[in-house]
Amino acid sequence: MKPTLRALAATCALAALTHWGIASAQATPAEAVGLLRGGGYVLYFRHAATDFGKNDAQMTSFEDCSTQRNLTDRGRDDARAIGAAIRALRIPIGQVRASPYCRTVETAMLAFGRAEKTQAVRGGPAQPDNPERYAALRQLLAQRPAMGVNDVVVSHGNPFVALAGPPYLAEGEAAIVAPGNDGFRVVARIKVDEWAAAQ
């Protein structure tokens, strides 16, 4: 199937699911790629694989990576592989925003070659005391990208589960988010090893 026809088929399938109110149904990775080729979505990535033997308890600043939990070599390889697959799949990318932690910025840089550090997508608790803790992130996920491209957010597991609910994104996993006037909805989830196979 040609890319344009694949994108049309994926769009029609998603529209049908929405029409029939099947909220739990999500597009397959291949269908999601068809949607992404037309632009208009937000790719929310949890940072790639990290060393859980370390944490951020002794963190002194966002710039000092020595006191943070950082990417492992596998995480760096995964980030590069994600970026290579997205380029090979001809998915157009617009803005790339990253939480200012070293692991999120490095994931964005290795995958997309750029990262706009922003506090709006920084990490935090899964159940924040302040209900507006992730209001800025919610607004970004509901904001439509420029025509013909998809925006990227590279952040953490907690903020996304706080806004979208479980299950948690695995490290390196992406949620494909459709912005809308009434907020956003998750239309697909793609794990690290599913990008290359989503031809």
C-alpha positions in Angstrom: 0.0 0.0 0.0 1.4 3.4 -0.9 2.2 5.8 2.0 -0.6 8.2 1.1 -3.2 5.4 1.0 -1.8 3.9 4.2 -2.2 7.3 5.9 -5.8 7.6 4.6 -6.7 4.1 5.8 -5.2 4.7 9.2 -7.1 8.0 9.5 -10.4 6.4 8.5 -9.8 3.5 11.0 -9.2 6.0 13.8 -12.2 8.1 12.8 -14.4 4.9 12.9 -13.2 4.0 16.4 -13.9 7.5 17.6 -17.3 7.6 16.0 -18.3 4.3 17.7 -17.0 5.6 21.0 -14.4 2.8 21.5 -12.3 4.9 23.8 -9.9 2.0 24.8 -9.1 1.1 21.2 -5.8 2.4 19.8 -4.1 2.4 16.5 -1.4 -0.2 15.8 2.2 1.1 15.4 1.8 0.8 11.6 -1.5 2.7 11.6 0.1 5.3 13.9 3.0 5.9 11.4 0.4 6.5 8.7 -1.2 9.1 10.8 2.1 10.7 11.8 3.1 11.1 8.2 0.3 13.6 7.7 1.4 15.7 10.7 -0.8 17.2 13.4 0.1 15.0 16.4 2.3 15.2 19.5 4.8 12.4 20.2 5.3 12.2 24.0 8.4 10.1 24.8 9.5 8.9 28.1 13.3 9.3 28.2 15.3 6.2 27.0 16.8 3.6 29.3 18.5 4.8 32.5 20.6 3.4 35.4 18.2 2.8 38.2 21.1 2.3 40.5 21.2 6.1 40.7 18.7 8.7 41.5 18.2 12.5 41.6 18.3 12.8 45.4 21.6 14.6 45.5 20.8 16.7 42.4 22.3 20.2 42.6 21.1 21.7 39.2 19.7 20.6 35.9 23.1 21.3 34.3 25.1 19.0 36.6 24.6 15.6 35.2 26.9 13.9 37.7 24.2 14.1 40.4 21.3 12.8 38.2 20.0 9.4 36.9 21.4 9.3 33.4 21.1 7.3 30.2 22.9 4.0 30.0 24.7 3.0 26.8 21.7 1.0 25.9 19.5 4.0 26.4 21.8 6.1 24.1 21.6 3.3 21.4 17.8 3.2 21.8 17.5 7.0 21.3 19.6 6.9 18.2 17.6 4.0 16.8 14.3 5.8 17.5 15.6 8.9 15.6 16.9 6.8 12.7 13.6 4.9 12.4 11.5 8.1 12.4 13.6 9.6 9.7 13.4 6.4 7.6 9.6 6.4 8.1 9.5 9.9 6.7 7.7 11.3 9.8 7.9 15.1 9.8 9.0 16.6 13.1 8.4 20.2 14.2 9.3 21.5 17.7 11.2 19.2 20.1 10.7 20.1 23.7 12.5 18.4 26.6 12.4 18.3 30.3 15.6 20.0 31.5 17.0 16.8 33.2 20.1 15.5 31.5 18.4 12.1 30.6 15.6 13.8 28.7 17.7 16.4 26.9 20.2 13.7 25.9 17.4 11.5 24.6 16.0 14.3 22.5 19.5 15.3 21.2 20.4 11.8 20.2 17.0 11.1 18.5 16.3 14.5 16.9 19.5 16.5 17.0 17.9 19.3 19.0 16.0 20.0 22.3 14.3 23.1 23.6 14.6 22.8 27.4 11.3 23.8 29.1 10.0 23.6 32.7 6.5 22.9 31.3 7.5 19.3 30.7 9.7 18.7 33.7 9.3 15.7 35.9 7.4 15.4 39.2 5.1 13.1 41.2 2.5 10.8 39.6 -0.1 12.1 42.1 0.8 15.8 42.7 -0.7 17.7 45.6 -1.4 20.6 43.4 -4.0 19.7 40.7 -2.4 22.3 38.4 1.1 20.9 38.6 1.0 19.7 35.0 -1.3 22.3 33.6 1.3 23.6 31.2 2.1 20.1 29.9 -1.6 19.4 29.5 -1.9 22.6 27.4 1.1 21.6 25.2 -0.5 18.2 24.6 -3.7 19.9 23.5 -1.9 22.3 21.2 -2.0 21.6 17.5 1.5 21.6 15.8 2.2 23.7 12.8 0.6 22.4 9.6 2.2 19.2 8.2 4.5 18.4 11.2 4.4 16.6 14.5 5.7 18.1 17.7 7.8 16.1 20.2 7.9 16.2 24.0 10.6 14.2 25.8 9.8 13.9 29.4 9.2 11.4 32.2 6.7 8.6 33.2 5.0 10.4 36.1 3.7 13.5 34.4 2.1 11.5 31.6 0.4 8.9 33.8 -0.9 11.8 36.0 -2.6 13.3 32.9 -3.5 10.3 30.8 -3.7 7.5 33.4 -2.1 4.1 33.5 -0.3 2.1 32.3 3.1 3.8 32.6 5.2 4.4 29.5 8.3 2.2 29.5 11.6 3.9 29.1 11.9 5.0 25.4 8.2 4.3 24.7 6.1 7.0 22.9 2.5 7.9 23.2 1.0 9.4 20.1 -1.3 12.2 21.2 -4.1 13.8 19.1 -4.6 17.4 20.3 -8.2 18.8 20.3 -10.3 21.7 21.4 -11.4 19.7 24.5 -8.0 18.5 25.5 -6.1 15.5 24.0 -6.4 11.8 23.5 -3.9 9.0 23.2 -4.3 7.2 19.9 -1.4 4.8 20.0 1.7 3.8 22.0 4.9 2.7 20.3 7.8 0.9 22.1 11.4 1.3 21.2 11.6 -1.9 19.1 8.3 -1.2 17.3 9.4 1.8 15.2 11.7 -0.1 12.8 9.0 -2.8 12.3 6.2 -0.2 11.6 6.8 0.0 7.9 
